[in-house]
Amino acid sequence: MNYKNYKINNEKICTVKLSNGIKIIFDELQNFNSTSIAFYIKKGSRDEKIEQAGYSHFCEHMIFKGTEKYSKSEIASLFDKMGAYFNAYTTNELIVIYNTVPFYYVDKSIEIILDMINNSVFIEKEVDLERDVIINEIRADFEDPHEKVHEDFISNIFFNYPLGKPIIGFENTVKNAKRDELFQFYQDTFISDFITVIISGKFNKNKIIDSLNTFKFVNFVSKNNFDNIKAVQTDSSYSFTKLSSEQVHIILGTSKFNINGDDFVKYSLLNLILGESMSSVLFQKIREELGLCYSIYSFINKYRFENLFGIYVSVTPENVNKFIDSISNIIIELKNKGISDKQVEDAKDQKIVELIINNDILLKRLKRIALMDIILKRDYHLKNLFGLIKSINKDDLNKIVNDLFIKENFFTQVLYNKNLKMKECSF
C-alpha cells in the first residue's frame, strides 16, 4: 500500500476563540492516555527594539524562575512529578511553551503554565543569575561554527532589519537589561491577544476553556507594535566570518522568491528532493558519490512576510572549489532536465509517510497544526494536507526550480579561520 490508498481517520479538531482573545485549537484523541499542550505567543525577536535584543528569549527563561505561587524549584518538581516533557523556545516570531503529561494531569499542567505566563515575579537575583546563563549561551553559540554561520547568514542577508537580529540577543543588550524593563516587556508580550493554545490528546474541553478564561494579561495591543516591515535581502552577494574552524562552512541562499497560498507545500517537496533527506540529490551526489563533505542539506523557512531558502555544507579547504563546481552542475542539470515524475512521486510518498508517522506523536501533531494555522494560515486538517500533496505534479516543482535558482539572487555566507579565494557558483 502507498499513500494513494491510505485512508485518514476522522479528525476531531475544532477552534474556539475566547472573549479574552485567546484562540484554542482542540485536537481530540480520546483513545490516547496522554495530552500535549503548547502555548504559542505570537511575538518574537523581530518585534524587539534594537536595545531590547534578546528580551523575548530572556523572558522565556524567566517564566521558569518563580511565580507569586510557585518557586522555581517547585515548578521543576511539579512537572517532574507529573512525568511531563516540559520546555520552551523562542524564534524570530514566536515564544512557545509546551509539554506532555498523562491526561489526568492536564488541568494541573495548564494551571501551572498559566501561572507562569500570568504571574511570574522576575526576582532581581534570578534575573542576574539567568543573565549569566544567557551570556554563556551566547558565547557558546557564537563559538560553534555551524551555529555561527547560520546566525551570520540571516543577519547579513537581512542586514539592518529586525528579522536579522540574533534571537538570543547581543551580549551587551543582555548585560544591560534591567529587571523592571524586562518585567514590563513580559507584561506587554505575554498577553491573551497574542496567544494560540493547541491541545492534542485526551482532555475535557469545557474545563480547559474555563481555565483559559481566567487569563489576566489582556488587551494591551496598543502598547505592542509588531514588526510589520518586510525584510528585504541585501544587495551584497557575499559575506565572510573569521572564526577558528578546521572546515569551511558555507551557506548559499536567497529570499528573493514568493510563496503564495499552498506553495509552501510545493517548496517542501522540492526541499526533500534537493537536500533534506539521505536520498536527496545533494546528499547522494556530493557526499555519497564524490565524498566532498560529511554534512550537507537544504532548508526552507517561512516568516511573517519573508521566505528563505538555503543550502548548507561544511568542507575541507581543498574541496571548496570542487564543491562549488559540483553544486553549480547539479543546479544547471536540475534547471535543464527538470525534476522527473519518479522524483515527485517518491517525494510525495516520503512526505506523507512522514506525516503519518508524526500523526501518532502528540508533539508532532501540535507542530503540524501550528505550522499550518499560525505560520501558513492554512487549513490544518491532515485530510486536506494529503489532498494538496497528492495534487502536486512535476510541472509545479519545475516552475519553482526556475523561479528559485537565479544566480543573481543568491547570497553566500562563508565561515573559516581565514578568507579564501573561492569560485563563484555558476548556474
N, C-alpha and C positions, 0 to 999 in steps of 0.2 A: 504493500500500500504506500502511495506517496501523497503529497499534500493535496492533490486534486480530489482524492477520495476521503480526506479527513473531515469528519463531522464535528462541529463545535457544540458543546452542551450549552443550553440556555444560560446566559449570564444574568445574575440578579444585581445589576448595577443601577443606582439612581443617585440623583443630585438633590441636595436640599440647601437652600440659601436662608440663613438665619437673619433675624431682624437687626442683629448687631453687625452684620456684614460678612460673617464667616461663611465660607462655602464648604459643604461637606459632600464628599463622594463616597457612598457606601457600596462596597463590593462584597456582597453577602455570600458566604460559603459555610453553611451550617453543618456540613459534613466534616469540617476541619475541627481540630481541638485547640487551635491557637489563633491568634489575631495579630496582624501587623498594623501599626498606626504611624502615620507621618504627618507632621505639621509643616507645610510649605509657606514660609513668609516670603512674599514675592518682592523682595528688595535685596540688593547685594552690593558688591564693592563698587560697581559702576555708578551707584546712586550716592556715593560719599563725595563730599567736597575734598579737595586735594589735601587740606590739613587734617582731614578725618580718615585718610587712607589706612585701611586695616580695622576700622571701628566695627564693621559688621562681624568680622571674624573674631575680634576681641570680645564683643558682646555674646557671640555664640559660646565662647569659652566660659564667660562669666555666669551664664544662667545655670551652670553646673555647680557654682561655688556657694550656694546657700540662698534661701528664701526667708520670708518672715516666719514660715512654719517649720522648714527643714534646714538643717546644716548640710554642708557639702558631703560629710561622711554619712549622714542619714540618707541623702539622695542615693549615694552609691550603694549603701547597704540595702535599701528598699528594692532597688532594681535587681541587685544580685539575688535577693531573696525570692523575687518573682521569676528568676531564671531568664531575665529579659536580655535581649540583644539590643542594647541601648546606645545610641550615638548621635552625632550631629556633624554637619559640614556646611561650609559657606562656598558659594560660587559667585560669579560676576553678577548674577541676577536673583539669587535665592539664598535664604538661610533655611536649612532643613533639620528638623529634629525627628528622629524615628526610632521605633523599637518593635520587638516581637515578644509577646507574652502568652501564657496559657489563657484561654478565653475567659476563665473566671477571674483573671486579674485585669481585664480590660478597663473597668471603671476606675480602679485604683491607679492604674498606669496613666490614664487621661487626667485624673485629679492631680497627680504629681507634676505632669508636664504643664498643665495649665498654671499650676502654682509657680513653676519655673519661669514661664513667659509672662506671667502676670505680676508676680511678687518677688522677683529677685532683688536682693538688697545691695549688691555691689559694695561689700565691706572694703574699706580702703586697703587694709592689709592684704586681702585676697586679690585686689586689683594689682597691687605691686608684685605679689608672688606670680600672678599669671602673666604680667608684663614680661618678667624674666623668662618664663616658659616660652612665650611667643617670640621673643628676640632670639632665643636659642633655635626655635623652629625656623625663623627667617634665615639665620646663618646656615643651618643645616641644608635648607632647600637651595640656597644660593651657592652652596659649595658642591652640590650634586650636579654634574654636567647635564644629565638628562632633564632634571627639573629646570635648571637654569636656561637651557637653550629654548625650552618651551615658553618659559616666562618672558624671555627676551624676544621671542618670535612675536607673541601677541602684543608686547609692549611697543615694539618697533613697527609692526605692520599697522597698528592703530596709534601711531605716535601722537602725543598731546591730546588724546581722547580719554575720558574716564574708563572706558572699556579696557584700555591698555594698562591700567594700573594693576600692580600685583594684588591679588585677593587678600593676601596676608598682610599687606601694607608695607611701609618702609620702616627701617629701624628707628629713624628719628621721629616719625609720627606716632609710633607705638611708645617710644620713650617719653614723649611729651604729652601723651594722653592723660588728662586729669580725670579723677573719679567722677566728678559732677558732670563733666562733658560727656563721658561715656554713658552715664546713667540717663542723661537727657536723650542721647542718641537711641538708647534702648527703648525708652518710653515713646519715642517718635517712630520707631521701626516695628516693634513687636505689638502691632495693633490689629484689630479684627478686620479692618478694611483690606488688609494685605494678605489674609490667611486663607489658604485652602487646606482642609484636612481630608486625607484619604485613608480609608479603613478597609482592610481586606481580611476576611476570615469569619469567625463566629462572634456574634455580638448581639446586644439588644439596642436596636436603633433609637428607640424613644429615650432610653437612659442617656445615650451619648448626646442626643440633641439637648436634653435638659442640662447636662454638664457644660456643654459648649455655650449655652445661652448665658452662663454666668461670667463670660469673659469680660474683663474690666476695661482694657485699653481700647476705646472705640472712638471713631470719628475725629481723628487728628489729621485728616487728609490735608487740610490747608497748610499744615506745618511741614509736609513731606513732599518734596519735589522729586519726581522721577527724572532720570537722565533720558530725556526724550529727543536727544540729538543723535542721529545716525553717525556712527564712527566710520570715517572714510579712510581707505587704505592709503598709506604714504606714497608719495611719488618716487621715493627711493626704491631701488631694486635689490639692495644688498646691505647686510649689517654683520659685523664681526664682534664677537665677545672673546676676550682673552681670559682663560681660566685653565688651571692645571688639569690636564687630561691626557691620557695615553692615546685616545681615539679622537677623531674629528667627528663632531656631532653636527648634522645638517638637517634643516627643515626647509623644504620648498613648498610654498603655498600661496593661496590667493583668497581674497574676499570679494573679488570683482565678478560675482555671478549672483543671479536671483533665484530664490526658492519661493515659489508661489503655490498656494493650495497644497496639493498632495505630493509636490515634487520632492520633499524630504525623503519619502519612502524610496523614490527612484534613485536619489543620491545614495541612500543607504545600501541599495543593491549594487550600485556601481562601486561603492567602497568595499563591499565584500569581494567582488571580482578583482578589484585592483590591489588591495593591500591589507584588508582587515583579518584575513584568515590564513591558515597554513597552506591552503590550496590556491591562494591568490596569485596573480601574475607576478607581482613584485617579489613575494617570498620565494616562489618556485624558481624564478629566473635569476634573481640577484643573489639570493642566499644559497639555494639548493643546487642550481646549475653552475653558477660562476664562483660561488664561495667567497663573495666580496665582503660579507658582513655577517654578524651574528643577529643583530636586531634591525628590522625594517618593517614599517607599517604605514598605512594611510589613515586619515581621520577626517570626520566631518562634524562640525559644530554649528548649532543654530542658536543665535542670540535674539534679543528683543527686536532688533531691526536688521542685524547683520548675519552673514553666513561666513563660515571659514572652512577651507579645505587645506589639508597639508599632507606631505609625505616626509616621514622622519627616517633617518638612518644614522648609524654610528659605524665608521670605517677607519681603518688604519690610514695614516697619511699617504702611503704609497698607492692606496687603492682609490683615492678620492676621484681622480680624473677618469679612472675606469668606471667608477660608479656613475659619474656624470654622463659619460658616453652611453652606458647601458640604459640609464633611465630615459635619456633622450630617445634612444632607439625604440624602447618599449612604448613610449607615448606616440612617437611617429607611426609605429605599426598599428597601435590602437586607433589612431585617427584615420589611417589609410584603409585598414582592413575591417575595422569596426568590431564590435562585440558579437559573438556568434549566438545563435539560438540556444545551443547547448549551455554556454556560459550563463545565459539569462535564466534558463530553466534550473540549472544547478544552484544558482544564487537564490532563486525564489524558494526552492526546496530547502536550502540551508537556512534561510531567514525564517521560514515557517516552522521548521524543526526547532530552531532557537526559541521562537515564541511559544511553541507547545511545551517545551521543557520548562521555560521560565514561568509558564502559566500555573505550574504546580508549586512554585516558590513564592510565598506571600510577598516578600520584599521586592521581588522582581515584578510581580503584578502591580505593586504600587508605583514602581518606577515607570512602567509602561503607561499606566493611566496618567501619571504626572507629565510625561513627555507629550502625550497626545493632547491633554487638556490644557496644561499650563503653558507649555512652550510652543507647541504647534497649533494649539487652539482648534483641534480637530476632534471628531468623534473617537471615543476611547474604547468602544466595543471591539472585541477581538474578531468577531464575525465580519465586521466592516473592514477591519485592517487586512484580514485574509483576502477579502474580495478585491481590495485595492492592489495588493501584491500580485494576485493572480492575473489582473488586467494588464500588467506592465509587459511590454514586449521589447525586442532588441532595438527597434526604431526609437523608442523613448530614451533608452540609455545611450544610443549613439548620438542623439541630438545633444544630450548632456555632455558627452565627451568633447564634442566640437565647441560647445559653449564654454566649457571649463578650461580646456587646455589651450590657452592663448599665451604664448611665451611672454609677451609684453606685460601681462597682468600678474606674473609670478614674482614673489618676493623670496629672497634667500637669506636665511639666518644660519650663521656658522659659528661654532664654538670650538676653540682649540687653544693650546698653550702658546701658539704664535700664528701670525697671519700667514696664509698660504697663497700661492698662485694657483688659482683654480680655473678650470674651463667654465664657460657658461653653458647652461643647458640649451639645447638647440632642438626645438620641436615646433 
